[in-house]
Amino acid sequence: MMLGLFWGQVGAQQTVPQQVSENVPNASLVGEEMFRYLFWKVYQAQLYAPNGDYHSDKPYALRLTYQRALEGKKIAERSADEIAEQGGVTDIQLANWLQQMMAIFPDVQQGDVILGVATSEQHTVFYLNDNEIGRVEDSVFTERFFGIWLDPRTSAPDFRQALLKLPG
């Protein structure tokens, strides 16, 4: 019995993507969900945090596996729109962040993975298919960017509930 439990835990640790385990201590899956827009599957999202316990002030990672091709410019623009909808940011902040995201986010194809990591310094590091593609060293950006999915003001509360494994 203990041997089976041990092997199960080892197997679970091996399923954590390398860039996640390198950036999030004791990373474990918090929750996952397919994001859909109307009837289209857009991406499969997985949230990782230390020991599977998400806290916004600790390192965590959000991994998006795209189910369709999208332009990086559109990803950046939609992200900026979602951040703006949360409120509490200036036009200057939003314009600066949009410019940074447009420089970072590439066009994606079905199967591509964009990983966003919130570091212990509350900076954001982005990866495309395991290769670093950019950083934003601004804690307010980090809070607002990940807030697209994780903040109570998200436009997708059911999606947030699934990622955070909140009771329904």
Buried (B, 14 or more C-beta within 10 A) or exposed (E): EEEEEEEEEEEEEEEBBEBBBEBBEBBBBBBBBEBEEEEEEBBBBBBBBBEBEBEBEBBBBBBBBBBEEBEBBEBBBBBBEBBBEBEEBEEEBBEBBBEBBBEBBBEBEEEBBBBBBBBEEBBBBBBBEEEEBBBBEBBEBBBBBBBBBBBEEBEBEEBBBBBBEEEE
